[in-house]
Amino acid sequence: MSIYTSEHLELQRSARKLIESEINPHVDEWEAKGIFPAHEVFRKFGAIGLLGITKPQAFGGLGLDYSFSIAFAEVLGEITCGGVPLAIGVQTDMCTPALARHGSTALRDEFLKPSISGDYVGCIGVSEPSAGSDVSRIKTKARKDGNDYVVDGGKLWITNGTQADWMCMLANTSDGPLHKSKSLIVVPLKSPGVTIAPRLDKLGMRSSDTAQIFFDGVRVPQRNRIGEEGKGFVYQMEQFQEERMWAAASVLRPMDRAVQEAIKYTDARIAFGKRILDNQSVRFRLAELQTKIEMLRALIYRAVQEYVGGNDVTTLASMAKLAAGRSMREVADACLQYYGGMGFMNETPITRLYRDGRVASIGGGADEIMLEIISKRLGMVESSQKA
Ligand SMILES: Cc1cc2nc3c(=O)[nH]c(=O)nc-3n(C[C@H](O)[C@H](O)[C@H](O)COP(=O)(O)OP(=O)(O)OC[C@H]3O[C@@H](n4cnc5c(N)ncnc54)[C@H](O)[C@@H]3O)c2cc1C
């Protein structure tokens, strides 16, 4: 059973129209260049409301519930690379949820509104060279000076990093306990003292620009803080729930496509006088993979329904993210195998999926971090410590 109504399907149709006419024809060129024109593309999605699906109408959003965001994440999987959907997901579900929920009206007017219209590109700055999984140990500091914060430190692997206008940054604003010493701050990236290093060379997600960014005495008005001081860690953990459900939904269509394309290829390819698909082991494996995809889809829809119902989805969102990363790797690897030598040629689309999909088990919390969260939620960590 799907969670989608005719309104969700209508939203997906509008997105699909744009994807087919304005995005997919350019994907190969953007992948080869290692970057896509984020402002140009975001303005197109912004013009039809798709960058503010769940955001308040007062700031240009559509004010819809989270199931619509997931419907969008799913259809973005029809883009023939992972880099462009990732960049859009950062804008809609990773760097803006906390700002929309906890930011002041003035801050939302200044940064959320133009991000919803697509005039601004945003990024999320959590990871640092010495702390990715262990978010509480980040070192970047924002110390108060008059009405400003002065930011010193650096962020690594920042998606949209070379094109972004602003960053939703997690920084230490006091020396207090690790979970109470941090704040989320909107940092304009054209500020003096910000240095953006050349974009990083990656295994996959090649059209998405990823950068290291340094902050040296960067002055940011204190009014750019999102919500209360010291609540940044909590806001970021909240924000991660949407990031993780979005990330899980974004791999569904690419996996569907991998299985469908593998069926087509093995149907047409003859070996030992019969179709490759005539081997029971091959078609059983493809049937099994599609079953796994449907199980993941059901888990994501369940998490989304709970979230829309106002429930805590930390466990379900972590499970969905974990299962998405694992499934994406399994599906891409298994399908690639059935192409034989063609599966190793860059002209075969499965190779891009194989490269792009690998990050699903790393970014936004590695598989092991999801397992740690799920273990804690199931009461295992506490009981093993007592033993
Ligand atoms: C393409 C890409 C885009 C990204 N975009 C962004 C972005 O926009 N913004 C941002 O802030 N970050 C971004 N990241 C960073 C990403 O979120 C981190 O890489 C990720 O959280 C893992 O952190 P780390 O690399 O420091 O790994 P580490 O923390 O060094 O961990 C390394 C590995 O050790 C294992 N491990 C770690 N802790 C445990 C544990 N407790 N138990 C068992 N095993 C463990 C895991 O296998 C993990 O993969 C991006 C990364 C990539 C690759």
The ligand as an SDF file (V2000), in Angstrom:
LIG
                    3D

 53 58  0  0  0  0  0  0  0  0999 V2000
   30.0130   12.6640   -0.7680 C   0  0  0  0  0  0  0  0  0  0  0  0
   29.9180   13.1130    0.6650 C   0  0  0  0  0  0  0  0  0  0  0  0
   29.1370   14.1920    0.9810 C   0  0  0  0  0  0  0  0  0  0  0  0
   29.0720   14.6390    2.3070 C   0  0  0  0  0  0  0  0  0  0  0  0
   28.3530   15.7700    2.5870 N   0  0  0  0  0  0  0  0  0  0  0  0
   28.4040   16.2910    3.8340 C   0  0  0  0  0  0  0  0  0  0  0  0
   27.7920   17.5540    4.1130 C   0  0  0  0  0  0  0  0  0  0  0  0
   27.1940   18.1890    3.2380 O   0  0  0  0  0  0  0  0  0  0  0  0
   27.8910   18.0440    5.3600 N   0  0  0  0  0  0  0  0  0  0  0  0
   28.5490   17.3790    6.3660 C   0  0  0  0  0  0  0  0  0  0  0  0
   28.5780   17.8930    7.4840 O   0  0  0  0  0  0  0  0  0  0  0  0
   29.1440   16.1920    6.1270 N   0  0  0  0  0  0  0  0  0  0  0  0
   29.1040   15.6410    4.8830 C   0  0  0  0  0  0  0  0  0  0  0  0
   29.7180   14.4420    4.6310 N   0  0  0  0  0  0  0  0  0  0  0  0
   30.4580   13.7750    5.6960 C   0  0  0  0  0  0  0  0  0  0  0  0
   29.8040   12.5090    6.2140 C   0  0  0  0  0  0  0  0  0  0  0  0
   28.6080   12.7980    6.9040 O   0  0  0  0  0  0  0  0  0  0  0  0
   30.8340   11.7970    7.0780 C   0  0  0  0  0  0  0  0  0  0  0  0
   31.8680   11.3510    6.2130 O   0  0  0  0  0  0  0  0  0  0  0  0
   30.2540   10.6480    7.8720 C   0  0  0  0  0  0  0  0  0  0  0  0
   29.3900   11.1130    8.8730 O   0  0  0  0  0  0  0  0  0  0  0  0
   31.3370    9.7710    8.5010 C   0  0  0  0  0  0  0  0  0  0  0  0
   32.2400   10.5570    9.2280 O   0  0  0  0  0  0  0  0  0  0  0  0
   33.8320   10.3640    8.9920 P   0  0  0  0  0  0  0  0  0  0  0  0
   34.0770   10.3930    7.5480 O   0  0  0  0  0  0  0  0  0  0  0  0
   34.5490   11.3130    9.8570 O   0  0  0  0  0  0  0  0  0  0  0  0
   34.0960    8.8870    9.4970 O   0  0  0  0  0  0  0  0  0  0  0  0
   34.7000    8.4630   10.9220 P   0  0  0  0  0  0  0  0  0  0  0  0
   33.9110    9.0690   12.0070 O   0  0  0  0  0  0  0  0  0  0  0  0
   36.1690    8.7070   10.9010 O   0  0  0  0  0  0  0  0  0  0  0  0
   34.4210    6.8930   10.8730 O   0  0  0  0  0  0  0  0  0  0  0  0
   35.0800    6.0600    9.9090 C   0  0  0  0  0  0  0  0  0  0  0  0
   34.3800    4.7310    9.8740 C   0  0  0  0  0  0  0  0  0  0  0  0
   34.5800    4.0970   11.1390 O   0  0  0  0  0  0  0  0  0  0  0  0
   33.4550    3.3300   11.4890 C   0  0  0  0  0  0  0  0  0  0  0  0
   32.9330    3.8060   12.7980 N   0  0  0  0  0  0  0  0  0  0  0  0
   32.8910    5.0810   13.2720 C   0  0  0  0  0  0  0  0  0  0  0  0
   32.3370    5.1050   14.4990 N   0  0  0  0  0  0  0  0  0  0  0  0
   32.0230    3.8250   14.8150 C   0  0  0  0  0  0  0  0  0  0  0  0
   31.4060    3.1960   15.9400 C   0  0  0  0  0  0  0  0  0  0  0  0
   30.9950    3.8980   17.0090 N   0  0  0  0  0  0  0  0  0  0  0  0
   31.2340    1.8420   15.9080 N   0  0  0  0  0  0  0  0  0  0  0  0
   31.6480    1.1170   14.8480 C   0  0  0  0  0  0  0  0  0  0  0  0
   32.2110    1.6670   13.7430 N   0  0  0  0  0  0  0  0  0  0  0  0
   32.4070    2.9890   13.7390 C   0  0  0  0  0  0  0  0  0  0  0  0
   32.4280    3.5120   10.3700 C   0  0  0  0  0  0  0  0  0  0  0  0
   32.5470    2.4440    9.4610 O   0  0  0  0  0  0  0  0  0  0  0  0
   32.8630    4.7960    9.6980 C   0  0  0  0  0  0  0  0  0  0  0  0
   32.5000    4.8320    8.3060 O   0  0  0  0  0  0  0  0  0  0  0  0
   29.7760   13.9530    3.3240 C   0  0  0  0  0  0  0  0  0  0  0  0
   30.5420   12.8310    2.9910 C   0  0  0  0  0  0  0  0  0  0  0  0
   30.6260   12.4200    1.6830 C   0  0  0  0  0  0  0  0  0  0  0  0
   31.4890   11.2240    1.3730 C   0  0  0  0  0  0  0  0  0  0  0  0
  1  2  1  0
  2  3  1  0
  2 52  2  0
  3  4  2  0
  4  5  1  0
  4 50  1  0
  5  6  2  0
  6  7  1  0
  6 13  1  0
  7  8  2  0
  7  9  1  0
  9 10  1  0
 10 11  2  0
 10 12  1  0
 12 13  2  0
 13 14  1  0
 14 15  1  0
 14 50  1  0
 15 16  1  0
 16 17  1  0
 16 18  1  0
 18 19  1  0
 18 20  1  0
 20 21  1  0
 20 22  1  0
 22 23  1  0
 23 24  1  0
 24 25  2  0
 24 26  1  0
 24 27  1  0
 27 28  1  0
 28 29  2  0
 28 30  1  0
 28 31  1  0
 31 32  1  0
 32 33  1  0
 33 34  1  0
 33 48  1  0
 34 35  1  0
 35 36  1  0
 35 46  1  0
 36 37  1  0
 36 45  1  0
 37 38  2  0
 38 39  1  0
 39 40  1  0
 39 45  2  0
 40 41  1  0
 40 42  2  0
 42 43  1  0
 43 44  2  0
 44 45  1  0
 46 47  1  0
 46 48  1  0
 48 49  1  0
 50 51  2  0
 51 52  1  0
 52 53  1  0
M  END
$$$$
